[in-house]
Amino acid sequence: MKDIRYRYEIEYFVTDDSAGKHKKKREVEFTKPKDNWGREDYETLAKYLRLQEKSNRCDVSIIEVKAI
């Protein structure tokens, strides 16, 4: 059976030593509805966003998560 996927628009800040601070948006899919998210789900999302930035020395701060 296929898992249900939920689509979200994530707005977040990326702070990088070389590039400064930038506000970005990205669409992601998650397997849980936002109402059931816990702290570890936000940490997983932040880790995913850091990997997408392709920078070893950046920090990600999630501003807002919207269902789309």
All heavy atoms as a GROMACS GRO file, in nm:
protein
  582
    1MET      N    1   0.083  -0.118   0.000
    1MET     CA    2   0.000   0.000   0.000
    1MET      C    3   0.088   0.125   0.000
    1MET      O    4   0.187   0.132   0.070
    1MET     CB    5  -0.089  -0.001   0.124
    1MET     CG    6  -0.189   0.108   0.124
    1MET     SD    7  -0.306   0.077   0.259
    1MET     CE    8  -0.341   0.242   0.303
    2LYS      N    9   0.047   0.223  -0.077
    2LYS     CA   10   0.125   0.345  -0.091
    2LYS      C   11   0.092   0.443   0.020
    2LYS      O   12  -0.024   0.462   0.055
    2LYS     CB   13   0.095   0.407  -0.227
    2LYS     CG   14   0.192   0.512  -0.269
    2LYS     CD   15   0.165   0.552  -0.411
    2LYS     CE   16   0.270   0.648  -0.456
    2LYS     NZ   17   0.251   0.690  -0.592
    3ASP      N   18   0.196   0.505   0.078
    3ASP     CA   19   0.176   0.604   0.184
    3ASP      C   20   0.114   0.732   0.127
    3ASP      O   21   0.143   0.771   0.015
    3ASP     CB   22   0.310   0.641   0.250
    3ASP     CG   23   0.365   0.529   0.334
    3ASP    OD1   24   0.285   0.447   0.383
    3ASP    OD2   25   0.487   0.525   0.352
    4ILE      N   26   0.032   0.797   0.207
    4ILE     CA   27  -0.023   0.927   0.170
    4ILE      C   28   0.086   1.031   0.186
    4ILE      O   29   0.158   1.032   0.285
    4ILE     CB   30  -0.144   0.962   0.259
    4ILE    CG1   31  -0.256   0.861   0.237
    4ILE    CG2   32  -0.192   1.103   0.232
    4ILE    CD1   33  -0.373   0.878   0.332
    5ARG      N   34   0.101   1.117   0.085
    5ARG     CA   35   0.202   1.222   0.089
    5ARG      C   36   0.132   1.357   0.103
    5ARG      O   37   0.034   1.384   0.035
    5ARG     CB   38   0.285   1.222  -0.040
    5ARG     CG   39   0.346   1.088  -0.078
    5ARG     CD   40   0.450   1.043   0.016
    5ARG     NE   41   0.571   1.120  -0.005
    5ARG     CZ   42   0.683   1.098   0.060
    5ARG    NH1   43   0.689   1.003   0.150
    5ARG    NH2   44   0.788   1.170   0.037
    6TYR      N   45   0.182   1.441   0.192
    6TYR     CA   46   0.130   1.576   0.214
    6TYR      C   47   0.230   1.675   0.159
    6TYR      O   48   0.350   1.665   0.186
    6TYR     CB   49   0.107   1.600   0.363
    6TYR     CG   50   0.007   1.504   0.423
    6TYR    CD1   51   0.049   1.385   0.481
    6TYR    CD2   52  -0.129   1.532   0.421
    6TYR    CE1   53  -0.042   1.296   0.535
    6TYR    CE2   54  -0.221   1.444   0.476
    6TYR     CZ   55  -0.177   1.326   0.533
    6TYR     OH   56  -0.267   1.239   0.586
    7ARG      N   57   0.182   1.773   0.082
    7ARG     CA   58   0.270   1.874   0.023
    7ARG      C   59   0.264   2.002   0.105
    7ARG      O   60   0.157   2.046   0.145
    7ARG     CB   61   0.229   1.903  -0.121
    7ARG     CG   62   0.256   1.782  -0.210
    7ARG     CD   63   0.230   1.811  -0.352
    7ARG     NE   64   0.314   1.923  -0.391
    7ARG     CZ   65   0.297   1.990  -0.502
    7ARG    NH1   66   0.203   1.961  -0.586
    7ARG    NH2   67   0.376   2.092  -0.531
    8TYR      N   68   0.381   2.061   0.127
    8TYR     CA   69   0.391   2.183   0.206
    8TYR      C   70   0.483   2.282   0.137
    8TYR      O   71   0.577   2.245   0.068
    8TYR     CB   72   0.450   2.153   0.345
    8TYR     CG   73   0.365   2.060   0.426
    8TYR    CD1   74   0.398   1.926   0.439
    8TYR    CD2   75   0.250   2.106   0.490
    8TYR    CE1   76   0.320   1.840   0.513
    8TYR    CE2   77   0.171   2.020   0.565
    8TYR     CZ   78   0.207   1.888   0.575
    8TYR     OH   79   0.128   1.803   0.648
    9GLU      N   80   0.454   2.410   0.159
    9GLU     CA   81   0.546   2.517   0.120
    9GLU      C   82   0.616   2.562   0.247
    9GLU      O   83   0.550   2.601   0.344
    9GLU     CB   84   0.470   2.633   0.057
    9GLU     CG   85   0.563   2.746   0.015
    9GLU     CD   86   0.487   2.862  -0.045
    9GLU    OE1   87   0.433   2.941   0.034
    9GLU    OE2   88   0.483   2.870  -0.169
   10ILE      N   89   0.747   2.554   0.246
   10ILE     CA   90   0.827   2.588   0.363
   10ILE      C   91   0.896   2.722   0.337
   10ILE      O   92   0.960   2.741   0.234
   10ILE     CB   93   0.937   2.481   0.389
   10ILE    CG1   94   0.878   2.340   0.385
   10ILE    CG2   95   1.011   2.509   0.517
   10ILE    CD1   96   0.772   2.312   0.486
   11GLU      N   97   0.881   2.814   0.430
   11GLU     CA   98   0.952   2.941   0.425
   11GLU      C   99   1.057   2.935   0.536
   11GLU      O  100   1.024   2.900   0.650
   11GLU     CB  101   0.856   3.056   0.448
   11GLU     CG  102   0.917   3.191   0.424
   11GLU     CD  103   0.811   3.302   0.431
   11GLU    OE1  104   0.692   3.274   0.446
   11GLU    OE2  105   0.853   3.418   0.423
   12TYR      N  106   1.182   2.967   0.502
   12TYR     CA  107   1.290   2.952   0.600
   12TYR      C  108   1.404   3.048   0.573
   12TYR      O  109   1.418   3.102   0.463
   12TYR     CB  110   1.341   2.807   0.601
   12TYR     CG  111   1.400   2.759   0.470
   12TYR    CD1  112   1.538   2.753   0.451
   12TYR    CD2  113   1.320   2.718   0.364
   12TYR    CE1  114   1.593   2.708   0.332
   12TYR    CE2  115   1.373   2.673   0.246
   12TYR     CZ  116   1.510   2.669   0.229
   12TYR     OH  117   1.565   2.624   0.111
   13PHE      N  118   1.484   3.073   0.676
   13PHE     CA  119   1.606   3.152   0.665
   13PHE      C  120   1.725   3.057   0.655
   13PHE      O  121   1.731   2.957   0.727
   13PHE     CB  122   1.629   3.240   0.788
   13PHE     CG  123   1.555   3.370   0.787
   13PHE    CD1  124   1.462   3.398   0.885
   13PHE    CD2  125   1.581   3.466   0.690
   13PHE    CE1  126   1.393   3.518   0.887
   13PHE    CE2  127   1.513   3.586   0.691
   13PHE     CZ  128   1.420   3.613   0.789
   14VAL      N  129   1.819   3.093   0.569
   14VAL     CA  130   1.946   3.022   0.560
   14VAL      C  131   2.054   3.121   0.599
   14VAL      O  132   2.064   3.229   0.542
   14VAL     CB  133   1.973   2.970   0.417
   14VAL    CG1  134   2.110   2.904   0.410
   14VAL    CG2  135   1.866   2.874   0.374
   15THR      N  136   2.132   3.086   0.699
   15THR     CA  137   2.244   3.169   0.741
   15THR      C  138   2.372   3.095   0.708
   15THR      O  139   2.392   2.983   0.754
   15THR     CB  140   2.238   3.198   0.892
   15THR    OG1  141   2.109   3.252   0.923
   15THR    CG2  142   2.345   3.295   0.934
   16ASP      N  143   2.453   3.158   0.624
   16ASP     CA  144   2.578   3.097   0.578
   16ASP      C  145   2.692   3.194   0.605
   16ASP      O  146   2.677   3.315   0.586
   16ASP     CB  147   2.568   3.067   0.429
   16ASP     CG  148   2.680   2.980   0.377
   16ASP    OD1  149   2.786   2.973   0.442
   16ASP    OD2  150   2.663   2.920   0.271
   17ASP      N  151   2.806   3.143   0.651
   17ASP     CA  152   2.920   3.229   0.682
   17ASP      C  153   2.966   3.310   0.561
   17ASP      O  154   3.002   3.426   0.575
   17ASP     CB  155   3.038   3.145   0.733
   17ASP     CG  156   3.010   3.086   0.870
   17ASP    OD1  157   2.919   3.135   0.939
   17ASP    OD2  158   3.079   2.989   0.906
   18SER      N  159   2.961   3.251   0.442
   18SER     CA  160   3.013   3.321   0.324
   18SER      C  161   2.906   3.401   0.249
   18SER      O  162   2.936   3.500   0.186
   18SER     CB  163   3.077   3.220   0.228
   18SER     OG  164   2.980   3.126   0.186
   19ALA      N  165   2.779   3.360   0.258
   19ALA     CA  166   2.674   3.425   0.178
   19ALA      C  167   2.579   3.510   0.260
   19ALA      O  168   2.493   3.577   0.205
   19ALA     CB  169   2.595   3.321   0.102
   20GLY      N  170   2.588   3.509   0.391
   20GLY     CA  171   2.500   3.589   0.475
   20GLY      C  172   2.368   3.518   0.503
   20GLY      O  173   2.359   3.397   0.501
   21LYS      N  174   2.262   3.598   0.525
   21LYS     CA  175   2.132   3.544   0.561
   21LYS      C  176   2.033   3.568   0.447
   21LYS      O  177   2.022   3.680   0.398
   21LYS     CB  178   2.083   3.612   0.689
   21LYS     CG  179   1.964   3.550   0.753
   21LYS     CD  180   1.938   3.615   0.889
   21LYS     CE  181   1.837   3.539   0.968
   21LYS     NZ  182   1.816   3.593   1.101
   22HIS      N  183   1.962   3.462   0.406
   22HIS     CA  184   1.868   3.471   0.296
   22HIS      C  185   1.738   3.402   0.334
   22HIS      O  186   1.738   3.297   0.398
   22HIS     CB  187   1.923   3.404   0.169
   22HIS     CG  188   2.049   3.465   0.121
   22HIS    ND1  189   2.052   3.585   0.055
   22HIS    CD2  190   2.177   3.423   0.130
   22HIS    CE1  191   2.178   3.614   0.025
   22HIS    NE2  192   2.256   3.518   0.070
   23LYS      N  193   1.627   3.462   0.291
   23LYS     CA  194   1.494   3.403   0.312
   23LYS      C  195   1.459   3.325   0.186
   23LYS      O  196   1.472   3.377   0.075
   23LYS     CB  197   1.393   3.514   0.336
   23LYS     CG  198   1.258   3.469   0.378
   23LYS     CD  199   1.175   3.593   0.410
   23LYS     CE  200   1.038   3.560   0.455
   23LYS     NZ  201   0.960   3.682   0.482
   24LYS      N  202   1.416   3.199   0.203
   24LYS     CA  203   1.387   3.113   0.088
   24LYS      C  204   1.255   3.040   0.108
   24LYS      O  205   1.204   3.030   0.220
   24LYS     CB  206   1.498   3.010   0.069
   24LYS     CG  207   1.630   3.070   0.033
   24LYS     CD  208   1.728   2.963  -0.005
   24LYS     CE  209   1.858   3.025  -0.053
   24LYS     NZ  210   1.947   2.923  -0.106
   25LYS      N  211   1.203   2.987  -0.003
   25LYS     CA  212   1.084   2.903  -0.001
   25LYS      C  213   1.114   2.776  -0.079
   25LYS      O  214   1.190   2.778  -0.175
   25LYS     CB  215   0.964   2.973  -0.066
   25LYS     CG  216   0.906   3.084   0.015
   25LYS     CD  217   0.781   3.138  -0.051
   25LYS     CE  218   0.723   3.250   0.032
   25LYS     NZ  219   0.599   3.301  -0.027
   26ARG      N  220   1.052   2.668  -0.034
   26ARG     CA  221   1.071   2.539  -0.102
   26ARG      C  222   0.947   2.455  -0.079
   26ARG      O  223   0.885   2.461   0.026
   26ARG     CB  224   1.195   2.469  -0.047
   26ARG     CG  225   1.225   2.338  -0.115
   26ARG     CD  226   1.350   2.275  -0.057
   26ARG     NE  227   1.468   2.354  -0.082
   26ARG     CZ  228   1.549   2.337  -0.186
   26ARG    NH1  229   1.523   2.245  -0.273
   26ARG    NH2  230   1.656   2.411  -0.199
   27GLU      N  231   0.910   2.377  -0.180
   27GLU     CA  232   0.800   2.281  -0.166
   27GLU      C  233   0.858   2.146  -0.128
   27GLU      O  234   0.957   2.102  -0.187
   27GLU     CB  235   0.720   2.270  -0.295
   27GLU     CG  236   0.638   2.392  -0.325
   27GLU     CD  237   0.551   2.375  -0.448
   27GLU    OE1  238   0.534   2.261  -0.496
   27GLU    OE2  239   0.500   2.478  -0.496
   28VAL      N  240   0.796   2.082  -0.030
   28VAL     CA  241   0.840   1.949   0.014
   28VAL      C  242   0.718   1.859   0.033
   28VAL      O  243   0.605   1.907   0.045
   28VAL     CB  244   0.921   1.954   0.146
   28VAL    CG1  245   1.046   2.036   0.131
   28VAL    CG2  246   0.837   2.006   0.260
   29GLU      N  247   0.744   1.729   0.034
   29GLU     CA  248   0.640   1.631   0.065
   29GLU      C  249   0.676   1.562   0.195
   29GLU      O  250   0.793   1.537   0.222
   29GLU     CB  251   0.629   1.528  -0.047
   29GLU     CG  252   0.569   1.582  -0.173
   29GLU     CD  253   0.544   1.474  -0.276
   29GLU    OE1  254   0.583   1.357  -0.254
   29GLU    OE2  255   0.485   1.507  -0.379
   30PHE      N  256   0.574   1.533   0.274
   30PHE     CA  257   0.594   1.471   0.404
   30PHE      C  258   0.491   1.360   0.418
   30PHE      O  259   0.387   1.363   0.353
   30PHE     CB  260   0.574   1.577   0.514
   30PHE     CG  261   0.673   1.570   0.626
   30PHE    CD1  262   0.803   1.612   0.609
   30PHE    CD2  263   0.634   1.524   0.750
   30PHE    CE1  264   0.893   1.609   0.713
   30PHE    CE2  265   0.724   1.520   0.855
   30PHE     CZ  266   0.853   1.561   0.836
   31THR      N  267   0.516   1.263   0.502
   31THR     CA  268   0.423   1.150   0.518
   31THR      C  269   0.325   1.169   0.632
   31THR      O  270   0.242   1.082   0.655
   31THR     CB  271   0.501   1.019   0.540
   31THR    OG1  272   0.585   1.034   0.654
   31THR    CG2  273   0.584   0.984   0.419
   32LYS      N  274   0.333   1.282   0.703
   32LYS     CA  275   0.244   1.308   0.815
   32LYS      C  276   0.172   1.441   0.796
   32LYS      O  277   0.232   1.535   0.744
   32LYS     CB  278   0.324   1.319   0.946
   32LYS     CG  279   0.378   1.190   0.999
   32LYS     CD  280   0.474   1.212   1.112
   32LYS     CE  281   0.410   1.223   1.246
   32LYS     NZ  282   0.510   1.231   1.354
   33PRO      N  283   0.046   1.450   0.840
   33PRO     CA  284  -0.019   1.581   0.837
   33PRO      C  285   0.045   1.673   0.940
   33PRO      O  286   0.094   1.628   1.044
   33PRO     CB  287  -0.165   1.550   0.873
   33PRO     CG  288  -0.161   1.419   0.942
   33PRO     CD  289  -0.040   1.345   0.890
   34LYS      N  290   0.047   1.802   0.911
   34LYS     CA  291   0.115   1.899   0.998
   34LYS      C  292   0.060   1.899   1.140
   34LYS      O  293   0.132   1.924   1.236
   34LYS     CB  294   0.105   2.039   0.937
   34LYS     CG  295   0.186   2.142   1.012
   34LYS     CD  296   0.182   2.275   0.943
   34LYS     CE  297   0.253   2.377   1.026
   34LYS     NZ  298   0.166   2.473   1.085
   35ASP      N  299  -0.069   1.869   1.156
   35ASP     CA  300  -0.130   1.866   1.289
   35ASP      C  301  -0.066   1.761   1.380
   35ASP      O  302  -0.072   1.774   1.503
   35ASP     CB  303  -0.280   1.836   1.279
   35ASP     CG  304  -0.355   1.945   1.205
   35ASP    OD1  305  -0.302   2.057   1.193
   35ASP    OD2  306  -0.467   1.917   1.159
   36ASN      N  307  -0.003   1.661   1.323
   36ASN     CA  308   0.058   1.553   1.401
   36ASN      C  309   0.210   1.568   1.415
   36ASN      O  310   0.275   1.477   1.465
   36ASN     CB  311   0.028   1.417   1.338
   36ASN     CG  312  -0.119   1.384   1.341
   36ASN    OD1  313  -0.196   1.446   1.414
   36ASN    ND2  314  -0.160   1.287   1.261
   37TRP      N  315   0.266   1.678   1.368
   37TRP     CA  316   0.412   1.697   1.375
   37TRP      C  317   0.456   1.721   1.518
   37TRP      O  318   0.392   1.791   1.594
   37TRP     CB  319   0.455   1.816   1.291
   37TRP     CG  320   0.457   1.792   1.144
   37TRP    CD1  321   0.393   1.693   1.076
   37TRP    CD2  322   0.524   1.870   1.047
   37TRP    NE1  323   0.416   1.705   0.942
   37TRP    CE2  324   0.497   1.813   0.921
   37TRP    CE3  325   0.604   1.981   1.053
   37TRP    CZ2  326   0.549   1.865   0.803
   37TRP    CZ3  327   0.654   2.033   0.936
   37TRP    CH2  328   0.628   1.974   0.812
   38GLY      N  329   0.572   1.666   1.549
   38GLY     CA  330   0.637   1.691   1.677
   38GLY      C  331   0.769   1.762   1.652
   38GLY      O  332   0.805   1.794   1.538
   39ARG      N  333   0.842   1.785   1.757
   39ARG     CA  334   0.971   1.854   1.746
   39ARG      C  335   1.066   1.780   1.652
   39ARG      O  336   1.136   1.841   1.571
   39ARG     CB  337   1.034   1.867   1.885
   39ARG     CG  338   1.163   1.946   1.887
   39ARG     CD  339   1.216   1.957   2.027
   39ARG     NE  340   1.232   1.826   2.086
   39ARG     CZ  341   1.348   1.774   2.123
   39ARG    NH1  342   1.457   1.844   2.112
   39ARG    NH2  343   1.355   1.654   2.173
   40GLU      N  344   1.068   1.647   1.660
   40GLU     CA  345   1.160   1.569   1.577
   40GLU      C  346   1.126   1.582   1.428
   40GLU      O  347   1.216   1.575   1.344
   40GLU     CB  348   1.162   1.422   1.619
   40GLU     CG  349   1.030   1.349   1.606
   40GLU     CD  350   0.934   1.369   1.723
   40GLU    OE1  351   0.972   1.425   1.827
   40GLU    OE2  352   0.818   1.328   1.708
   41ASP      N  353   1.000   1.606   1.394
   41ASP     CA  354   0.964   1.625   1.253
   41ASP      C  355   1.020   1.757   1.200
   41ASP      O  356   1.069   1.763   1.088
   41ASP     CB  357   0.811   1.621   1.237
   41ASP     CG  358   0.754   1.485   1.274
   41ASP    OD1  359   0.807   1.383   1.226
   41ASP    OD2  360   0.658   1.482   1.353
   42TYR      N  361   1.014   1.862   1.281
   42TYR     CA  362   1.073   1.990   1.241
   42TYR      C  363   1.225   1.978   1.230
   42TYR      O  364   1.287   2.036   1.141
   42TYR     CB  365   1.035   2.101   1.339
   42TYR     CG  366   0.893   2.148   1.321
   42TYR    CD1  367   0.791   2.099   1.402
   42TYR    CD2  368   0.860   2.242   1.224
   42TYR    CE1  369   0.660   2.142   1.386
   42TYR    CE2  370   0.729   2.285   1.207
   42TYR     CZ  371   0.630   2.234   1.287
   42TYR     OH  372   0.500   2.276   1.270
   43GLU      N  373   1.287   1.902   1.318
   43GLU     CA  374   1.432   1.880   1.311
   43GLU      C  375   1.469   1.803   1.185
   43GLU      O  376   1.569   1.834   1.120
   43GLU     CB  377   1.480   1.806   1.435
   43GLU     CG  378   1.474   1.890   1.561
   43GLU     CD  379   1.503   1.812   1.688
   43GLU    OE1  380   1.521   1.688   1.683
   43GLU    OE2  381   1.506   1.876   1.795
   44THR      N  382   1.389   1.704   1.149
   44THR     CA  383   1.412   1.628   1.025
   44THR      C  384   1.401   1.719   0.904
   44THR      O  385   1.482   1.713   0.812
   44THR     CB  386   1.312   1.511   1.014
   44THR    OG1  387   1.330   1.425   1.125
   44THR    CG2  388   1.330   1.435   0.884
   45LEU      N  389   1.300   1.805   0.904
   45LEU     CA  390   1.281   1.899   0.794
   45LEU      C  391   1.398   1.996   0.784
   45LEU      O  392   1.450   2.022   0.675
   45LEU     CB  393   1.150   1.975   0.813
   45LEU     CG  394   1.116   2.080   0.707
   45LEU    CD1  395   1.109   2.017   0.569
   45LEU    CD2  396   0.986   2.149   0.743
   46ALA      N  397   1.444   2.049   0.897
   46ALA     CA  398   1.559   2.141   0.897
   46ALA      C  399   1.684   2.071   0.845
   46ALA      O  400   1.761   2.129   0.768
   46ALA     CB  401   1.583   2.197   1.036
   47LYS      N  402   1.705   1.946   0.884
   47LYS     CA  403   1.821   1.870   0.836
   47LYS      C  404   1.812   1.850   0.684
   47LYS      O  405   1.911   1.868   0.613
   47LYS     CB  406   1.826   1.734   0.906
   47LYS     CG  407   1.943   1.650   0.868
   47LYS     CD  408   1.943   1.519   0.947
   47LYS     CE  409   2.058   1.431   0.904
   47LYS     NZ  410   2.059   1.304   0.977
   48TYR      N  411   1.693   1.817   0.634
   48TYR     CA  412   1.673   1.802   0.489
   48TYR      C  413   1.704   1.933   0.416
   48TYR      O  414   1.773   1.932   0.314
   48TYR     CB  415   1.529   1.759   0.462
   48TYR     CG  416   1.490   1.768   0.317
   48TYR    CD1  417   1.532   1.672   0.225
   48TYR    CD2  418   1.412   1.875   0.270
   48TYR    CE1  419   1.498   1.682   0.092
   48TYR    CE2  420   1.378   1.884   0.137
   48TYR     CZ  421   1.421   1.788   0.048
   48TYR     OH  422   1.387   1.798  -0.084
   49LEU      N  423   1.656   2.046   0.468
   49LEU     CA  424   1.680   2.175   0.404
   49LEU      C  425   1.828   2.210   0.403
   49LEU      O  426   1.879   2.266   0.306
   49LEU     CB  427   1.598   2.284   0.473
   49LEU     CG  428   1.446   2.271   0.458
   49LEU    CD1  429   1.376   2.370   0.549
   49LEU    CD2  430   1.403   2.289   0.314
   50ARG      N  431   1.899   2.179   0.513
   50ARG     CA  432   2.044   2.203   0.516
   50ARG      C  433   2.115   2.123   0.408
   50ARG      O  434   2.205   2.174   0.341
   50ARG     CB  435   2.101   2.167   0.653
   50ARG     CG  436   2.100   2.280   0.753
   50ARG     CD  437   2.184   2.250   0.875
   50ARG     NE  438   2.141   2.132   0.948
   50ARG     CZ  439   2.043   2.128   1.036
   50ARG    NH1  440   1.975   2.236   1.064
   50ARG    NH2  441   2.013   2.016   1.099
   51LEU      N  442   2.075   1.998   0.389
   51LEU     CA  443   2.136   1.915   0.285
   51LEU      C  444   2.107   1.970   0.145
   51LEU      O  445   2.192   1.964   0.057
   51LEU     CB  446   2.085   1.771   0.295
   51LEU     CG  447   2.133   1.692   0.415
   51LEU    CD1  448   2.060   1.558   0.424
   51LEU    CD2  449   2.284   1.670   0.408
   52GLN      N  450   1.990   2.027   0.125
   52GLN     CA  451   1.953   2.084  -0.004
   52GLN      C  452   2.033   2.210  -0.035
   52GLN      O  453   2.051   2.244  -0.152
   52GLN     CB  454   1.803   2.116  -0.009
   52GLN     CG  455   1.715   1.994   0.000
   52GLN     CD  456   1.744   1.894  -0.110
   52GLN    OE1  457   1.739   1.928  -0.228
   52GLN    NE2  458   1.775   1.773  -0.073
   53GLU      N  459   2.082   2.278   0.066
   53GLU     CA  460   2.159   2.402   0.045
   53GLU      C  461   2.301   2.374  -0.003
   53GLU      O  462   2.370   2.462  -0.048
   53GLU     CB  463   2.162   2.485   0.173
   53GLU     CG  464   2.029   2.544   0.210
   53GLU     CD  465   1.972   2.634   0.102
   53GLU    OE1  466   2.047   2.713   0.042
   53GLU    OE2  467   1.851   2.624   0.077
   54LYS      N  468   2.347   2.252   0.009
   54LYS     CA  469   2.480   2.210  -0.038
   54LYS      C  470   2.592   2.293   0.022
   54LYS      O  471   2.689   2.327  -0.042
   54LYS     CB  472   2.486   2.216  -0.190
   54LYS     CG  473   2.388   2.122  -0.256
   54LYS     CD  474   2.396   2.128  -0.405
   54LYS     CE  475   2.300   2.030  -0.466
   54LYS     NZ  476   2.188   2.088  -0.532
   55SER      N  477   2.574   2.330   0.148
   55SER     CA  478   2.677   2.404   0.219
   55SER      C  479   2.699   2.335   0.353
   55SER      O  480   2.605   2.307   0.426
   55SER     CB  481   2.632   2.548   0.243
   55SER     OG  482   2.725   2.614   0.326
   56ASN      N  483   2.824   2.307   0.384
   56ASN     CA  484   2.857   2.239   0.508
   56ASN      C  485   2.840   2.329   0.629
   56ASN      O  486   2.823   2.282   0.740
   56ASN     CB  487   3.000   2.186   0.504
   56ASN     CG  488   3.016   2.077   0.403
   56ASN    OD1  489   2.921   2.008   0.368
   56ASN    ND2  490   3.137   2.060   0.354
   57ARG      N  491   2.847   2.461   0.607
   57ARG     CA  492   2.848   2.553   0.720
   57ARG      C  493   2.730   2.651   0.714
   57ARG      O  494   2.749   2.771   0.717
   57ARG     CB  495   2.980   2.629   0.722
   57ARG     CG  496   3.095   2.534   0.739
   57ARG     CD  497   3.233   2.592   0.738
   57ARG     NE  498   3.250   2.730   0.704
   57ARG     CZ  499   3.341   2.808   0.759
   57ARG    NH1  500   3.420   2.760   0.851
   57ARG    NH2  501   3.353   2.932   0.722
   58CYS      N  502   2.610   2.598   0.702
   58CYS     CA  503   2.493   2.685   0.703
   58CYS      C  504   2.399   2.643   0.815
   58CYS      O  505   2.405   2.531   0.864
   58CYS     CB  506   2.421   2.684   0.568
   58CYS     SG  507   2.322   2.538   0.534
   59ASP      N  508   2.315   2.736   0.854
   59ASP     CA  509   2.214   2.708   0.956
   59ASP      C  510   2.078   2.739   0.894
   59ASP      O  511   2.064   2.836   0.820
   59ASP     CB  512   2.237   2.796   1.079
   59ASP     CG  513   2.143   2.760   1.192
   59ASP    OD1  514   2.115   2.641   1.210
   59ASP    OD2  515   2.098   2.852   1.260
   60VAL      N  516   1.979   2.657   0.923
   60VAL     CA  517   1.844   2.675   0.870
   60VAL      C  518   1.748   2.701   0.984
   60VAL      O  519   1.750   2.629   1.084
   60VAL     CB  520   1.800   2.548   0.791
   60VAL    CG1  521   1.654   2.556   0.754
   60VAL    CG2  522   1.886   2.528   0.669
   61SER      N  523   1.666   2.805   0.969
   61SER     CA  524   1.562   2.837   1.067
   61SER      C  525   1.428   2.839   0.994
   61SER      O  526   1.407   2.920   0.904
   61SER     CB  527   1.586   2.974   1.129
   61SER     OG  528   1.710   2.976   1.194
   62ILE      N  529   1.338   2.750   1.032
   62ILE     CA  530   1.208   2.741   0.968
   62ILE      C  531   1.119   2.854   1.020
   62ILE      O  532   1.106   2.873   1.140
   62ILE     CB  533   1.144   2.604   0.994
   62ILE    CG1  534   1.232   2.494   0.934
   62ILE    CG2  535   1.001   2.599   0.937
   62ILE    CD1  536   1.192   2.354   0.972
   63ILE      N  537   1.059   2.929   0.927
   63ILE     CA  538   0.972   3.041   0.962
   63ILE      C  539   0.826   2.994   0.963
   63ILE      O  540   0.754   3.016   1.060
   63ILE     CB  541   0.987   3.157   0.863
   63ILE    CG1  542   1.130   3.207   0.861
   63ILE    CG2  543   0.890   3.270   0.894
   63ILE    CD1  544   1.161   3.302   0.747
   64GLU      N  545   0.784   2.932   0.852
   64GLU     CA  546   0.643   2.894   0.839
   64GLU      C  547   0.630   2.772   0.750
   64GLU      O  548   0.705   2.753   0.656
   64GLU     CB  549   0.565   3.010   0.777
   64GLU     CG  550   0.418   2.990   0.771
   64GLU     CD  551   0.343   3.112   0.720
   64GLU    OE1  552   0.404   3.203   0.664
   64GLU    OE2  553   0.221   3.113   0.738
   65VAL      N  554   0.531   2.689   0.783
   65VAL     CA  555   0.497   2.570   0.705
   65VAL      C  556   0.350   2.582   0.667
   65VAL      O  557   0.265   2.594   0.753
   65VAL     CB  558   0.520   2.440   0.787
   65VAL    CG1  559   0.480   2.319   0.706
   65VAL    CG2  560   0.664   2.430   0.834
   66LYS      N  561   0.323   2.582   0.534
   66LYS     CA  562   0.185   2.593   0.485
   66LYS      C  563   0.151   2.472   0.400
   66LYS      O  564   0.231   2.431   0.315
   66LYS     CB  565   0.169   2.716   0.395
   66LYS     CG  566   0.179   2.848   0.464
   66LYS     CD  567   0.142   2.957   0.365
   66LYS     CE  568   0.242   3.069   0.369
   66LYS     NZ  569   0.216   3.171   0.269
   67ALA      N  570   0.033   2.416   0.421
   67ALA     CA  571  -0.014   2.306   0.336
   67ALA      C  572  -0.052   2.362   0.199
   67ALA      O  573  -0.108   2.471   0.190
   67ALA     CB  574  -0.133   2.239   0.401
   68ILE      N  575  -0.020   2.288   0.094
   68ILE     CA  576  -0.058   2.330  -0.041
   68ILE      C  577  -0.134   2.218  -0.109
   68ILE      O  578  -0.134   2.106  -0.068
   68ILE     CB  579   0.060   2.374  -0.128
   68ILE    CG1  580   0.172   2.270  -0.128
   68ILE    CG2  581   0.113   2.505  -0.078
   68ILE    CD1  582   0.285   2.304  -0.223
   0.00000   0.00000   0.00000
